[in-house]
Amino acid sequence: MTEARRKALVTGASRGIGAAIAQRLAADGLEVVTLDLREGCDIALDVARDEFPPLDDVDVCVANAGLTTTIAPRPPHDRRAMAARHRRQPHGRLSHGSGVPRRHARARLRRIVVISSVAAIAGLPGQVAYAASKAGQLGMVRTLAGENAGHGITVNAILPGLVATEQVLAMPADVRERASSSLPSGRMVTPAEIAAAVAFLAGEDAAQVNGQTIAVDGAASLSQLTLGSERR
């Protein structure tokens, strides 16, 4: 009897890190379903109704969607919107209701990988809303990992540093050059390097890796990186 093909859901997959993750998981033999606000994915997210496809039908959920368009402090209402956007992810649905572990113990879901940011542990001057929302994700990751470990479900977070995505490369040249020059590794992380870490956590070899945060940042967390304008 042929073994069923594993299925993955990747959010924020229309470009950048999400697209690289979808491509890598597909190359590894998984059936990949992609979701985004933008066109070009299998599923278009209806943010107004806050609806996601059911998680019972996937083996792997990669929560990647988020906001990275700000490079300066934002007013309070924008910070609240950003935090809400990061919470409005598939893994967030697992935190509601005591029946969740039992329901998912009967389902296929076994691997949840959250794409957070190195800003969650190192902070990021000029980016308080972004850093706070990403730090909040880590508390959710650890809690869900503990609640669901007995059911064979792992929940882990990848913490990218400065990644050479379309959005990052489109930043003002002076900001981009200053940020790049401060990286200890001497270069930005590539989307493919993030995807490789996700592929490991999504696989069987990572069955005992749970509730962990893995930085893929070229040691960016050890630098004094900022993304705002230089203060004088």
Secondary structure, 3 states (H helix, E strand, C coil): CCCCCCEEEEECCCCHHHHHHHHHHHHCCCEEEEEECCCCCCEECECCCCECCCHHHCCEEEECCCCCCCCCCCCHHHHHHHHHHHHCCHHHHCCCCCCHHHHHHCCCCCEEEEECCCHHHHCCCCCHHHHHHHHHHHHHHHHHHHHHHHHCCEEEEEEECCECCHHHHCCCHHHHHHHHHCCCCCCCECHHHHHHHHHHHHCHHHCCCCCCEEEECCCHHHCCCCCCCCCC
